[in-house]
């Protein structure tokens, strides 16, 4: 969470930083109880190990997808110069 906070503050333009920090805090702090409730319900139904495995797999897949998308955008930008 500290890396995400640092990235938001480093890459967002100055005139949007306050708004983005408000959205960031609402999403990461305000929605956590709902995610915990959902994870608890799934853990009760399917087992905690299964829920952790599925969550880790989805997180890794999202990370790799975003990383590939960012790398593709950077190569297109480099070739368009």
C-alpha positions as CSV (number, residue, x, y, z in Angstrom):
1,X,0.0,0.0,0.0
2,X,2.9,2.4,0.6
3,X,4.2,1.8,-2.9
4,X,0.8,2.6,-4.4
5,X,0.6,5.7,-2.2
6,X,4.1,6.8,-3.3
7,X,3.2,6.2,-7.0
8,X,0.0,8.2,-6.8
9,X,1.8,11.1,-5.2
10,X,4.8,10.9,-7.6
11,X,3.0,10.5,-10.9
12,X,-0.2,12.5,-10.5
13,X,0.0,16.2,-11.6
14,X,0.1,18.7,-8.8
15,X,-3.3,20.2,-9.6
16,X,-5.0,16.7,-9.3
17,X,-3.0,15.3,-6.3
18,X,-5.6,16.2,-3.6
19,X,-8.5,14.7,-5.6
20,X,-6.6,11.6,-6.4
21,X,-5.5,11.1,-2.8
22,X,-9.1,11.4,-1.7
23,X,-10.1,8.7,-4.3
24,X,-7.1,6.6,-3.3
25,X,-7.9,6.7,0.4
26,X,-11.6,6.0,-0.3
27,X,-10.8,3.0,-2.4
28,X,-8.1,1.4,-0.4
29,X,-9.3,2.2,3.1
30,X,-13.1,2.6,2.6
31,X,-13.7,-0.5,0.6
32,X,-11.5,-2.9,2.6
33,X,-14.3,-4.0,5.0
34,X,-16.5,-5.0,2.1
35,X,-13.6,-7.0,0.6
36,X,-13.0,-8.7,3.9
37,X,-16.7,-9.6,4.2
38,X,-16.7,-11.1,0.7
39,X,-13.4,-13.0,1.3
40,X,-14.8,-14.3,4.6
41,X,-17.9,-15.6,2.9
42,X,-15.9,-17.3,0.2
43,X,-13.5,-18.8,2.8
44,X,-16.4,-20.2,4.7
45,X,-17.8,-21.8,1.5
46,X,-14.6,-22.9,-0.2
47,X,-11.9,-22.9,2.5
48,X,-9.3,-20.3,3.3
49,X,-6.5,-21.8,1.3
50,X,-8.5,-21.8,-1.9
51,X,-9.5,-18.2,-1.4
52,X,-5.9,-17.1,-0.8
53,X,-4.7,-19.1,-3.8
54,X,-7.4,-17.6,-6.1
55,X,-6.7,-14.1,-4.8
56,X,-3.0,-14.5,-5.3
57,X,-3.5,-15.9,-8.8
58,X,-5.8,-13.0,-9.8
59,X,-3.4,-10.5,-8.4
60,X,-0.4,-12.0,-10.3
61,X,-2.5,-12.1,-13.5
62,X,-3.5,-8.4,-13.1
63,X,0.1,-7.4,-12.4
64,X,1.4,-9.2,-15.5
65,X,-1.4,-7.8,-17.7
66,X,-0.7,-4.2,-16.5
67,X,3.1,-4.7,-16.8
68,X,2.7,-6.0,-20.4
69,X,0.4,-3.1,-21.3
70,X,2.8,-0.6,-19.8
71,X,5.7,-2.1,-21.7
72,X,3.7,-2.1,-24.9
73,X,2.8,1.6,-24.4
74,X,6.5,2.5,-23.8
75,X,7.7,0.7,-26.9
76,X,5.0,2.4,-29.0
77,X,6.0,5.8,-27.6
78,X,9.7,5.1,-28.3
79,X,9.0,4.2,-31.9
80,X,6.7,7.2,-32.5
81,X,9.4,9.7,-31.6
